Amino acid sequence: MIDRRRQSGILDARSFRGADCDSDHYLVVAKLRERLAENKEAAQNFEGERFNLRKLNELEVKEKYQIEFTITFAALENLEFDEDVNRAWEIIKENIKTSAKESLGLHDWKQHKPWFDEECLDFSDQRKQAKMQRIQDPSRSNVDNLNNARRDAGRYLRNKKKAYLIAKIKELETNSKINNIRDLYRGINDFKKGYQTRNIIVKDEKEDLVADSHSSMTRWRNYFYQLLNVHGAKDVRQKEIHKARPLVPEPSEFEFEFAIEKLKSHKSPGIDQIPA
């Protein structure tokens, strides 16, 4: 079952008779010398927070966010920042994120099988119990009971998934009719691509595999630091260039509003974690 060149990488192998995979075969688990996969939960953990911006399409949520945003900035007008721009921006940033978190909430991660509910879990448990009875006592009645449990569970799961797919197709048709292009193409891509694992595995300086997000970010930071920074730059003399700065008046309130309206939506946030 294993190539001879990979035989030394198998440290341990054993079968689990109680594992439920809806098959007549038993699950075989092997312990490898080198880990090539990562934990899916570790790939989804990151320091930033993603707000649920879809709620802004609802009129009540949008008005609530505007009211909290206005109250927050009205309270900031009485504060004195002592002309420290960085301190002023930190206070404004935290108030913006607090208002968005209370009004919009955080973005929920997409589930791989959203149609798999408690009833599906009950059918799976019944099938698992029938299989355990057949393993303990392989009589004719237990075999028939297992076949019936498999048939009922498979029929229910297929119907549940079919109903979910029909609802998703109707949702795509609705998005096409109301010209909601973003959600339309996102739903189409989910159908075309299917489920894809997120891997952030990189190699460090010693050619060892690194899977956790913190070590991967550190590796990329060191890589670009060595790539972009030129060694021996201290010997290069830079001449200062003086240019005349024209007198530019401060932007008005109308220019601020016009610039904000020209911003495109659904762009990735910067270091402040505030999306446009």
Backbone torsions as a table, in degrees:
resi	resn	phi	psi	omega
1	MET	NA	-22.3	-177.4
2	ILE	-120.1	138.5	175.8
3	ASP	-62.8	152.9	-177.6
4	ARG	-66.9	-32.7	-179.2
5	ARG	-72.6	-20.5	178.0
6	ARG	-103.9	6.7	-176.6
7	GLN	-66.8	-33.5	-179.1
8	SER	-73.2	-14.9	179.2
9	GLY	-82.4	-12.5	179.0
10	ILE	-88.7	112.8	-179.6
11	LEU	-90.9	-34.7	-177.4
12	ASP	-155.8	146.3	178.2
13	ALA	-148.8	133.3	179.5
14	ARG	-153.6	159.0	-178.7
15	SER	-102.1	146.6	178.4
16	PHE	-116.5	108.2	-176.4
17	ARG	-75.9	-24.4	-176.7
18	GLY	-88.7	-3.9	-179.6
19	ALA	-70.3	137.0	-177.1
20	ASP	-101.4	104.7	174.7
21	CYS	-125.5	16.0	176.3
22	ASP	54.7	52.4	179.9
23	SER	-150.1	158.5	176.1
24	ASP	-77.0	-12.7	179.4
25	HIS	-87.7	159.0	178.4
26	TYR	-98.5	148.7	-179.9
27	LEU	-74.7	131.3	178.2
28	VAL	-112.7	125.3	-179.2
29	VAL	-115.6	131.1	-179.5
30	ALA	-121.0	147.6	177.0
31	LYS	-103.5	118.1	-176.2
32	LEU	-97.8	160.3	179.3
33	ARG	-78.4	-32.9	-175.9
34	GLU	-119.7	131.4	-179.5
35	ARG	-89.7	125.7	-176.9
36	LEU	-113.6	-5.7	-178.7
37	ALA	-120.2	160.4	-179.7
38	GLU	-119.1	165.0	176.0
39	ASN	-76.1	131.4	-177.0
40	LYS	-67.1	-29.3	178.9
41	GLU	-69.0	-35.5	179.8
42	ALA	-67.8	-29.4	179.8
43	ALA	-73.2	-23.9	-177.4
44	GLN	-94.0	-8.8	-180.0
45	ASN	-83.8	127.0	174.6
46	PHE	-146.6	162.5	-172.0
47	GLU	-72.2	-30.3	-175.7
48	GLY	-78.6	169.7	177.8
49	GLU	-119.5	134.0	178.2
50	ARG	-105.0	123.2	-179.0
51	PHE	-86.3	152.1	-179.8
52	ASN	-83.5	85.9	-175.2
53	LEU	-73.2	-12.8	179.3
54	ARG	-67.4	-23.1	179.3
55	LYS	-69.0	-16.1	177.5
56	LEU	-68.3	-16.7	175.5
57	ASN	-71.9	-19.6	176.4
58	GLU	-83.3	132.5	-174.1
59	LEU	-65.3	-41.1	-178.3
60	GLU	-66.3	-42.6	179.9
61	VAL	-67.2	-38.5	179.6
62	LYS	-64.5	-43.2	178.5
63	GLU	-65.8	-38.8	178.3
64	LYS	-63.3	-41.7	178.9
65	TYR	-65.8	-40.5	178.7
66	GLN	-64.0	-38.6	179.7
67	ILE	-66.7	-47.2	179.1
68	GLU	-64.4	-36.9	178.2
69	PHE	-64.8	-41.6	179.4
70	THR	-67.2	-42.1	179.6
71	ILE	-64.6	-39.1	-179.6
72	THR	-63.9	-45.0	-179.3
73	PHE	-74.1	-26.6	174.9
74	ALA	-66.1	-34.4	177.3
75	ALA	-73.3	-25.4	179.9
76	LEU	-78.3	-16.2	-177.8
77	GLU	-67.9	-26.2	-178.9
78	ASN	-85.5	-6.0	179.9
79	LEU	-84.0	152.0	177.7
80	GLU	-114.2	122.6	-177.2
81	PHE	-97.9	0.1	180.0
82	ASP	55.6	37.2	176.8
83	GLU	59.4	26.7	175.7
84	ASP	-97.4	105.2	-175.2
85	VAL	-67.1	-40.8	-178.0
86	ASN	-64.3	-42.4	178.9
87	ARG	-65.9	-40.4	178.8
88	ALA	-63.2	-41.4	-179.1
89	TRP	-69.0	-36.0	178.1
90	GLU	-62.1	-40.9	179.4
91	ILE	-67.7	-43.2	179.3
92	ILE	-64.9	-41.0	-179.0
93	LYS	-63.0	-45.4	-180.0
94	GLU	-64.4	-35.7	178.7
95	ASN	-70.3	-36.7	176.8
96	ILE	-64.8	-45.1	-179.3
97	LYS	-67.7	-35.1	178.2
98	THR	-67.5	-42.7	178.8
99	SER	-64.6	-41.0	179.4
100	ALA	-67.4	-37.1	-179.3
101	LYS	-68.8	-38.0	179.9
102	GLU	-74.1	-35.7	-175.6
103	SER	-88.7	-44.5	-173.6
104	LEU	-96.1	-33.7	-174.7
105	GLY	81.8	178.0	-178.6
106	LEU	-95.3	156.4	-179.3
107	HIS	-74.8	130.9	178.3
108	ASP	-87.2	136.5	178.4
109	TRP	-69.0	141.5	-179.1
110	LYS	-71.0	130.9	178.4
111	GLN	-83.4	149.1	-179.3
112	HIS	-70.6	-39.8	179.2
113	LYS	-129.7	81.1	-179.2
114	PRO	-68.3	-18.4	179.9
115	TRP	-80.2	-10.6	-178.7
116	PHE	-81.2	101.1	-175.3
117	ASP	-108.6	-164.8	-178.0
118	GLU	-66.2	-36.7	179.4
119	GLU	-64.5	-39.6	175.5
120	CYS	-62.3	-38.2	178.7
121	LEU	-66.1	-36.2	178.1
122	ASP	-64.8	-43.6	177.4
123	PHE	-62.6	-38.4	178.5
124	SER	-66.3	-37.9	177.8
125	ASP	-66.6	-40.2	177.4
126	GLN	-62.5	-40.7	177.3
127	ARG	-65.4	-38.0	179.5
128	LYS	-66.9	-41.7	178.5
129	GLN	-64.2	-40.1	177.8
130	ALA	-63.5	-36.6	179.0
131	LYS	-69.2	-39.3	178.0
132	MET	-64.2	-37.8	176.3
133	GLN	-65.3	-38.0	178.7
134	ARG	-68.1	-34.5	178.4
135	ILE	-69.0	-41.8	-179.3
136	GLN	-71.6	-38.5	-178.7
137	ASP	-138.6	94.1	-176.4
138	PRO	-78.8	57.6	178.3
139	SER	-86.8	172.4	-177.9
140	ARG	-66.6	-39.0	-179.4
141	SER	-66.4	-40.2	178.9
142	ASN	-67.9	-34.9	177.0
143	VAL	-66.0	-43.5	177.5
144	ASP	-65.2	-38.6	178.0
145	ASN	-63.0	-39.5	177.9
146	LEU	-66.0	-41.9	178.7
147	ASN	-63.3	-40.2	177.8
148	ASN	-66.0	-40.7	178.9
149	ALA	-65.4	-39.5	176.9
150	ARG	-64.3	-42.4	-179.0
151	ARG	-66.0	-43.3	179.9
152	ASP	-66.9	-42.8	-179.6
153	ALA	-66.1	-43.3	179.2
154	GLY	-64.0	-39.9	179.4
155	ARG	-65.3	-42.0	-178.6
156	TYR	-68.2	-41.7	-179.7
157	LEU	-66.5	-38.9	178.0
158	ARG	-65.3	-42.3	178.7
159	ASN	-65.8	-38.0	179.5
160	LYS	-66.1	-42.4	179.2
161	LYS	-69.1	-37.6	178.5
162	LYS	-63.7	-42.1	177.8
163	ALA	-64.3	-36.6	178.1
164	TYR	-66.4	-41.6	179.6
165	LEU	-66.5	-37.8	178.0
166	ILE	-64.4	-41.2	178.3
167	ALA	-64.8	-38.5	178.5
168	LYS	-66.8	-37.7	178.5
169	ILE	-65.7	-40.8	176.4
170	LYS	-64.4	-35.7	177.2
171	GLU	-65.4	-39.5	176.6
172	LEU	-64.5	-39.7	177.2
173	GLU	-63.7	-40.1	177.8
174	THR	-64.7	-42.7	178.0
175	ASN	-64.0	-33.1	177.6
176	SER	-70.1	-37.4	-178.9
177	LYS	-71.1	-38.7	-178.6
178	ILE	-89.3	6.7	176.2
179	ASN	63.5	38.3	175.1
180	ASN	-92.1	80.8	-170.4
181	ILE	-67.6	-36.3	-175.9
182	ARG	-63.4	-52.5	179.4
183	ASP	-68.1	-29.9	178.7
184	LEU	-63.5	-51.5	-178.3
185	TYR	-70.5	-30.7	176.7
186	ARG	-65.6	-41.8	177.3
187	GLY	-66.6	-38.1	178.3
188	ILE	-65.2	-40.7	178.9
189	ASN	-65.6	-34.2	177.0
190	ASP	-63.7	-38.0	178.3
191	PHE	-71.1	-38.2	-176.1
192	LYS	-75.0	-45.8	-175.6
193	LYS	-81.6	-34.7	-176.5
194	GLY	74.1	-157.8	-178.7
195	TYR	-84.7	129.8	178.5
196	GLN	-130.1	131.5	178.5
197	THR	-74.4	147.8	179.7
198	ARG	-101.6	112.9	-178.8
199	ASN	-114.3	131.6	177.6
200	ILE	-123.1	33.0	-177.4
201	ILE	-76.6	128.7	176.5
202	VAL	-131.7	171.3	177.7
203	LYS	-107.7	137.7	178.6
204	ASP	-86.9	-168.8	-177.4
205	GLU	-64.7	-25.1	-179.9
206	LYS	-94.5	13.5	179.7
207	GLU	65.5	21.8	175.1
208	ASP	-93.1	148.4	-178.9
209	LEU	-77.3	136.6	178.9
210	VAL	-122.8	128.1	-173.7
211	ALA	-113.5	-29.7	-176.1
212	ASP	-75.5	153.6	-172.9
213	SER	-67.7	-37.7	-177.7
214	HIS	-65.1	-45.1	179.5
215	SER	-67.5	-33.8	178.4
216	SER	-66.4	-43.0	178.0
217	MET	-64.1	-39.0	177.4
218	THR	-63.8	-40.1	179.5
219	ARG	-64.8	-44.1	179.0
220	TRP	-66.2	-36.4	178.6
221	ARG	-64.0	-44.8	178.6
222	ASN	-66.7	-35.6	-179.4
223	TYR	-64.7	-48.4	-179.4
224	PHE	-71.4	-27.9	176.0
225	TYR	-65.1	-41.7	177.7
226	GLN	-72.9	-28.7	-177.1
227	LEU	-78.9	-40.6	-171.8
228	LEU	-93.9	-26.6	-179.8
229	ASN	-83.8	126.4	-179.1
230	VAL	-89.1	127.2	178.6
231	HIS	-75.4	144.7	-179.4
232	GLY	77.6	24.6	-178.9
233	ALA	-74.3	-12.3	-179.7
234	LYS	-68.1	-24.6	-178.5
235	ASP	-78.5	-14.4	-177.8
236	VAL	-84.1	126.6	179.8
237	ARG	-95.5	127.9	179.3
238	GLN	-106.0	132.9	179.2
239	LYS	-91.6	134.7	177.7
240	GLU	-77.2	130.5	180.0
241	ILE	-109.2	120.9	-179.8
242	HIS	-99.9	128.7	178.0
243	LYS	-125.0	148.1	177.7
244	ALA	-78.3	126.6	179.9
245	ARG	-92.7	121.6	178.6
246	PRO	-71.6	152.5	178.4
247	LEU	-76.5	110.7	-179.2
248	VAL	-110.7	124.7	-179.9
249	PRO	-69.7	157.3	178.5
250	GLU	-66.5	143.0	-179.8
251	PRO	-65.9	144.3	179.9
252	SER	-84.5	173.5	179.2
253	GLU	-64.8	-36.2	178.1
254	PHE	-65.0	-38.9	178.8
255	GLU	-67.8	-35.3	175.2
256	PHE	-62.2	-49.1	-178.9
257	GLU	-63.8	-38.2	179.3
258	PHE	-66.2	-39.4	179.0
259	ALA	-67.8	-37.1	179.7
260	ILE	-69.2	-38.0	178.8
261	GLU	-65.9	-26.7	-179.7
262	LYS	-80.7	-10.1	179.2
263	LEU	-67.8	141.3	177.8
264	LYS	-84.0	145.4	-178.7
265	SER	-86.6	165.5	174.8
266	HIS	60.1	38.1	174.3
267	LYS	-97.1	153.2	-179.6
268	SER	-66.3	135.8	-179.4
269	PRO	-73.1	163.1	178.2
270	GLY	-90.4	-150.6	-178.1
271	ILE	-70.3	-18.8	178.7
272	ASP	-81.9	-8.6	177.9
273	GLN	61.0	32.4	176.7
274	ILE	-113.8	109.6	-179.3
275	PRO	-73.3	156.0	179.5
276	ALA	-78.3	NA	NA
